[in-house]
């Protein structure tokens, strides 16, 4: 039996997600928007029976057992933690800070019987699933270098909002880079221990964002990661990532893994490979095509990955008669809240590196920092 679904958010992802859920047999019972008008418009457009601007109305809805959270990062932690506490399964996007991510991890550990996964759809894209399997089978031999390039148009909304603010989770590094960081960990089976990065905001104002308001979120980011290999002779995998969102009308999404005996490269939704000694690369997995509606704000890899993720969710819940019960197998590749904490830790390390100009260590939080730490230090100095 499939669980009833409540959706938080009225953006492009929610507009694509709801029809995909319905196509797989899920019933979407409620939608939340930041205003009654926004929620009402989406509910009418997609045929959702209940809409609200009050989060508790969705979380306490008797027919909702799975909550999908696609809202600004600064609000994600509050809704996700509360949903788990009420006993709802949770699929959500990234949080705004590592501290928020740690609180989500704590809640997920406290309710291990509930589904709690991050919505990085790239893991579910068939091209990356095939790439990971080939890497396990040592198609490229020993992995040496990963190179990622993502180029596209501006990520800013039409009006001034959270996408313009670095502190609220806006910018290419947080919005797109976080999914790349998670993907590289999934593909290589390793985690970054040191990073070096550079962030820039080339477009600080435009025709719609002007006056006293300025964009602080990055539209260009370049960073390097050293992954795994801290105790091995090989030194692990060297990764370079370039994100450039100053290219209107074009989109490039390329992930390449180079090893001792060959290379694999995913361009968009297609996978290519070439072994050392061969004259040309071969197509290993072609584009299966997208039959859904075109969405300008979402790229094809994310669209196809989202579709595959929803199919995996259906298989996970379909295996049990109880609506809130789920099987781990079909969603085993999904990133956990622990993965989300790791990703956010890397993002913050890259930001520190951009400020310091130095390599930064990636140290994952093991306990929540004391919010009064600075105050306590000041009081101690006064005593001395």
C-alpha positions as CSV (number, residue, x, y, z in Angstrom):
1,X,0.0,0.0,0.0
2,X,1.4,3.4,-1.0
3,X,1.5,6.2,1.5
4,X,-0.4,9.4,1.0
5,X,1.8,12.3,0.2
6,X,2.1,15.9,1.4
7,X,4.3,18.3,-0.6
8,X,6.0,21.4,0.8
9,X,6.8,23.9,-2.0
10,X,5.3,25.4,-5.1
11,X,8.4,25.8,-7.2
12,X,9.5,24.0,-10.4
13,X,10.5,20.7,-8.6
14,X,7.1,20.4,-6.9
15,X,5.3,21.0,-10.2
16,X,7.2,18.2,-11.8
17,X,7.2,15.9,-8.7
18,X,3.4,15.8,-8.2
19,X,2.5,14.4,-11.7
20,X,5.3,11.9,-11.4
21,X,4.0,10.7,-8.0
22,X,0.5,10.4,-9.3
23,X,1.7,8.5,-12.4
24,X,3.3,5.9,-10.0
25,X,0.1,5.5,-8.0
26,X,0.7,7.8,-5.1
27,X,-2.1,10.0,-3.9
28,X,-1.0,13.6,-3.2
29,X,-3.4,14.8,-0.5
30,X,-1.9,18.2,0.5
31,X,0.4,21.0,-0.6
32,X,2.0,23.8,1.4
33,X,3.0,27.2,0.0
34,X,4.4,30.3,1.6
35,X,1.1,32.0,0.9
36,X,-2.5,30.8,0.6
37,X,-2.6,32.2,-2.9
38,X,0.5,30.3,-4.1
39,X,-0.7,27.0,-2.5
40,X,-4.2,27.4,-3.9
41,X,-2.9,28.0,-7.5
42,X,-0.7,24.9,-7.5
43,X,-3.5,22.8,-5.9
44,X,-6.0,23.9,-8.6
45,X,-3.4,23.3,-11.4
46,X,-2.4,19.8,-10.3
47,X,-5.7,18.6,-8.7
48,X,-4.6,18.5,-5.1
49,X,-7.6,18.4,-2.7
50,X,-6.0,20.4,0.2
51,X,-3.8,23.4,0.3
52,X,-2.5,25.6,3.1
53,X,0.2,28.1,4.2
54,X,0.4,26.5,7.7
55,X,3.0,23.7,7.9
56,X,1.2,21.9,10.7
57,X,-1.9,21.5,8.6
58,X,0.1,19.3,6.2
59,X,2.2,17.5,8.9
60,X,-0.9,16.6,10.9
61,X,-3.0,15.6,7.9
62,X,-4.4,12.1,8.7
63,X,-3.9,10.9,5.1
64,X,-0.3,12.1,4.8
65,X,2.4,9.5,5.6
66,X,5.2,10.7,3.3
67,X,6.4,14.3,3.3
68,X,8.3,15.8,0.3
69,X,10.1,19.0,1.2
70,X,11.2,21.3,-1.6
71,X,11.4,24.7,0.0
72,X,14.2,27.3,0.6
73,X,17.1,25.7,2.5
74,X,16.7,27.9,5.5
75,X,13.3,26.3,6.3
76,X,14.1,22.7,5.5
77,X,15.5,21.6,8.9
78,X,12.5,22.9,10.8
79,X,10.0,21.0,8.7
80,X,12.0,17.8,8.3
81,X,12.8,17.4,12.1
82,X,9.1,18.1,13.0
83,X,7.8,15.6,10.4
84,X,10.0,12.8,11.7
85,X,8.9,13.7,15.3
86,X,5.3,13.3,14.3
87,X,6.0,9.9,12.6
88,X,6.1,10.9,8.9
89,X,8.5,9.5,6.3
90,X,10.6,12.3,4.8
91,X,12.2,13.1,1.4
92,X,13.8,16.5,1.4
93,X,16.2,18.9,-0.2
94,X,19.4,20.2,1.4
95,X,19.5,22.3,4.5
96,X,21.2,25.8,4.8
97,X,24.0,25.0,7.2
98,X,25.9,22.1,8.7
99,X,24.3,22.8,12.1
100,X,20.9,22.4,10.5
101,X,22.0,19.2,8.8
102,X,23.3,17.8,12.1
103,X,19.9,18.4,13.7
104,X,18.3,16.5,10.9
105,X,20.8,13.6,11.3
106,X,20.0,13.5,15.1
107,X,16.2,13.3,14.3
108,X,16.7,10.5,11.7
109,X,18.8,8.5,14.1
110,X,16.1,8.8,16.8
111,X,13.5,7.5,14.4
112,X,15.4,4.8,12.3
113,X,12.2,3.0,11.3
114,X,11.1,6.1,9.3
115,X,12.3,6.9,5.7
116,X,14.7,9.9,5.8
117,X,16.5,10.5,2.5
118,X,17.9,13.5,0.7
119,X,16.5,14.4,-2.8
120,X,19.7,14.3,-4.8
121,X,18.2,12.9,-8.0
122,X,21.5,12.5,-9.9
123,X,22.2,9.3,-8.0
124,X,19.2,7.8,-9.7
125,X,20.0,8.9,-13.2
126,X,20.6,5.6,-15.2
127,X,23.9,7.0,-16.6
128,X,25.4,7.5,-13.2
129,X,24.0,4.2,-11.9
130,X,25.7,2.5,-14.8
131,X,28.9,4.5,-14.3
132,X,29.1,3.4,-10.6
133,X,28.7,-0.2,-11.6
134,X,31.4,0.0,-14.2
135,X,33.7,1.7,-11.7
136,X,33.1,-1.1,-9.2
137,X,34.0,-3.6,-12.0
138,X,37.2,-1.6,-12.6
139,X,36.5,-0.5,-16.1
140,X,38.9,2.4,-15.6
141,X,41.3,0.5,-13.3
142,X,42.4,2.4,-10.3
143,X,40.5,5.7,-10.1
144,X,42.8,8.8,-10.3
145,X,41.0,11.9,-11.4
146,X,37.4,13.2,-11.5
147,X,36.6,16.2,-13.5
148,X,33.1,17.9,-13.4
149,X,31.9,20.8,-15.5
150,X,28.4,22.3,-15.1
151,X,27.7,25.4,-17.2
152,X,24.3,27.1,-17.5
153,X,22.1,30.3,-17.3
154,X,21.6,32.3,-14.1
155,X,20.1,30.5,-11.0
156,X,18.5,33.7,-9.7
157,X,14.7,34.1,-9.4
158,X,12.9,36.8,-11.2
159,X,12.5,38.7,-7.9
160,X,14.8,39.2,-5.0
161,X,14.7,36.1,-2.7
162,X,16.7,33.4,-1.1
163,X,18.5,32.5,-4.3
164,X,20.2,35.9,-4.2
165,X,21.5,35.4,-0.6
166,X,24.6,33.3,0.2
167,X,23.6,33.0,3.9
168,X,20.1,31.6,2.9
169,X,21.6,28.8,0.8
170,X,21.6,30.5,-2.6
171,X,24.4,30.3,-5.2
172,X,25.8,27.7,-7.5
173,X,28.0,26.0,-4.9
174,X,25.1,25.3,-2.6
175,X,22.3,24.7,-5.2
176,X,24.2,22.6,-7.7
177,X,27.6,22.0,-6.2
178,X,26.1,20.1,-3.3
179,X,24.6,17.5,-5.7
180,X,27.9,17.2,-7.5
181,X,29.8,16.6,-4.2
182,X,27.3,13.9,-3.2
183,X,27.5,12.3,-6.6
184,X,31.3,12.1,-6.6
185,X,31.2,10.4,-3.2
186,X,28.6,8.0,-4.5
187,X,30.6,7.2,-7.7
188,X,34.0,6.8,-6.0
189,X,32.9,5.4,-2.7
190,X,35.2,8.0,-1.0
191,X,34.8,11.2,0.9
192,X,36.8,14.4,0.7
193,X,39.2,15.2,3.5
194,X,40.8,18.4,2.1
195,X,39.3,21.0,-0.3
196,X,40.4,24.2,-2.0
197,X,38.0,26.6,-3.7
198,X,37.2,29.9,-5.3
199,X,33.8,31.6,-5.4
200,X,32.8,34.7,-7.3
201,X,29.6,36.8,-7.8
202,X,30.0,38.4,-11.2
203,X,26.3,39.6,-11.4
204,X,25.6,41.5,-8.3
205,X,22.7,43.5,-9.8
206,X,20.4,43.3,-12.8
207,X,17.3,44.8,-14.2
208,X,15.1,43.4,-11.5
209,X,17.6,43.4,-8.6
210,X,18.9,46.9,-8.1
211,X,19.1,49.9,-5.8
212,X,20.3,49.0,-2.3
213,X,19.9,45.3,-2.9
214,X,22.8,43.2,-4.1
215,X,23.3,39.5,-4.9
216,X,25.7,37.8,-2.5
217,X,25.3,34.3,-3.8
218,X,28.0,32.9,-6.1
219,X,27.4,32.5,-9.9
220,X,30.9,31.0,-10.5
221,X,32.7,28.4,-8.4
222,X,35.8,26.3,-8.9
223,X,37.0,23.9,-6.3
224,X,39.3,20.9,-5.8
225,X,38.8,17.9,-3.5
226,X,41.2,15.2,-2.3
227,X,39.1,12.1,-1.6
228,X,40.1,9.1,0.3
229,X,43.6,7.6,0.2
230,X,44.9,9.4,3.4
231,X,46.8,6.2,4.4
232,X,47.5,4.7,0.9
233,X,50.4,5.1,-1.5
234,X,48.1,6.2,-4.3
235,X,47.0,9.3,-2.4
236,X,43.3,8.8,-3.3
237,X,41.2,10.5,-6.0
238,X,41.8,14.1,-7.2
239,X,38.6,15.9,-8.1
240,X,38.1,19.3,-9.8
241,X,34.7,20.9,-10.2
242,X,33.8,24.0,-12.3
243,X,30.4,25.6,-12.0
244,X,29.6,28.6,-14.2
245,X,26.1,30.1,-14.3
246,X,26.8,33.0,-16.6
247,X,26.0,31.2,-19.9
248,X,22.4,32.0,-21.0
249,X,20.9,29.7,-23.5
250,X,23.3,26.8,-23.0
251,X,23.7,24.0,-20.6
252,X,26.6,21.6,-20.1
253,X,26.7,18.8,-17.5
254,X,29.7,16.6,-17.8
255,X,31.2,14.2,-15.3
256,X,34.5,12.4,-16.2
257,X,36.3,9.7,-14.2
258,X,39.9,8.9,-15.3
259,X,41.7,5.8,-14.1
260,X,44.8,3.8,-14.8
261,X,43.3,1.8,-17.6
262,X,40.6,4.0,-19.1
263,X,38.0,6.7,-18.6
264,X,34.2,7.1,-18.3
265,X,32.4,10.3,-19.0
266,X,28.7,11.2,-18.6
267,X,27.5,14.0,-20.9
268,X,24.0,15.0,-20.0
269,X,22.1,11.7,-19.7
270,X,24.5,9.6,-21.9
271,X,27.5,7.5,-20.8
272,X,30.6,7.1,-22.8
273,X,33.8,5.0,-22.1
274,X,37.2,4.6,-23.6
275,X,39.9,2.1,-22.5
276,X,43.6,2.9,-22.9
277,X,44.8,1.8,-26.3
278,X,41.4,2.2,-28.1
279,X,41.2,4.8,-30.8
280,X,37.8,6.3,-29.9
281,X,35.3,6.3,-27.1
282,X,32.2,4.1,-27.2
283,X,28.6,4.9,-26.3
284,X,27.8,2.7,-23.3
285,X,24.3,4.0,-22.4
286,X,22.2,6.3,-24.7
287,X,19.6,8.8,-23.8
288,X,16.3,7.0,-23.1
289,X,14.4,10.2,-23.8
290,X,12.1,12.3,-21.6
291,X,8.4,11.9,-22.2
292,X,7.2,14.3,-19.6
293,X,6.6,18.1,-19.9
294,X,9.7,20.3,-20.5
295,X,10.6,22.4,-17.5
296,X,12.9,25.4,-18.2
297,X,14.1,25.6,-14.7
298,X,15.2,21.9,-14.4
299,X,17.8,20.2,-16.5
300,X,17.3,16.9,-18.2
301,X,19.6,14.9,-15.9
302,X,17.7,16.1,-12.9
303,X,14.3,15.5,-14.6
304,X,15.2,11.9,-15.5
305,X,16.8,11.3,-12.1
306,X,13.7,12.6,-10.3
307,X,11.5,10.2,-12.4
308,X,13.7,7.3,-11.5
309,X,13.7,8.2,-7.8
310,X,9.9,8.3,-7.7
311,X,9.8,4.8,-9.3
312,X,12.2,3.6,-6.6
313,X,10.0,5.1,-3.9
314,X,7.0,3.3,-5.2
315,X,8.9,0.0,-5.2
316,X,10.1,0.6,-1.6
317,X,6.6,1.3,-0.2
318,X,4.8,-1.2,-2.4
319,X,6.6,-4.1,-0.7
320,X,4.7,-3.5,2.5
321,X,1.0,-3.5,3.4
322,X,1.4,-0.9,6.1
323,X,1.4,2.6,4.6
324,X,4.3,3.9,6.6
325,X,6.5,0.8,6.2
326,X,9.2,0.7,3.5
327,X,11.9,-1.6,2.1
328,X,15.5,-0.3,2.1
329,X,16.5,-2.2,-1.1
330,X,14.9,0.0,-3.8
331,X,16.1,3.2,-2.3
332,X,19.5,1.9,-1.1
333,X,21.3,4.3,-3.5
334,X,19.5,7.4,-2.1
335,X,21.7,9.8,0.0
336,X,20.9,9.7,3.8
337,X,20.8,12.6,6.1
338,X,24.3,11.6,7.1
339,X,25.3,12.1,3.5
340,X,23.6,15.5,3.6
341,X,25.7,16.5,6.6
342,X,28.9,15.5,4.9
343,X,27.9,17.5,1.8
344,X,27.1,20.6,3.7
345,X,30.4,20.2,5.6
346,X,32.3,20.2,2.3
347,X,30.3,23.2,1.0
348,X,31.3,25.2,4.1
349,X,34.9,24.1,3.9
350,X,35.0,25.3,0.2
351,X,33.6,28.7,1.3
352,X,36.2,29.0,4.0
353,X,38.9,28.2,1.5
354,X,37.6,30.9,-0.8
355,X,38.0,33.4,2.0
356,X,41.4,32.2,3.3
357,X,43.0,31.1,0.0
358,X,44.3,28.0,1.7
359,X,43.4,24.3,1.6
360,X,40.8,23.5,4.3
361,X,40.2,20.2,6.1
362,X,36.8,18.6,6.0
363,X,35.8,17.8,9.6
364,X,32.3,16.4,10.0
365,X,30.4,17.6,13.1
366,X,30.0,14.9,15.8
367,X,28.1,17.0,18.3
368,X,26.0,20.2,18.0
369,X,28.1,23.3,18.8
370,X,27.1,25.2,21.9
371,X,25.2,28.3,20.7
372,X,26.6,30.2,23.8
373,X,30.2,29.2,23.1
374,X,31.5,32.7,22.4
375,X,29.6,34.1,25.4
376,X,31.1,31.5,27.7
377,X,34.6,32.3,26.4
378,X,34.1,36.0,27.1
379,X,32.8,35.3,30.6
380,X,35.8,33.1,31.3
381,X,38.2,35.8,30.1
382,X,36.5,38.3,32.4
383,X,36.9,36.0,35.4
384,X,40.6,35.7,34.6
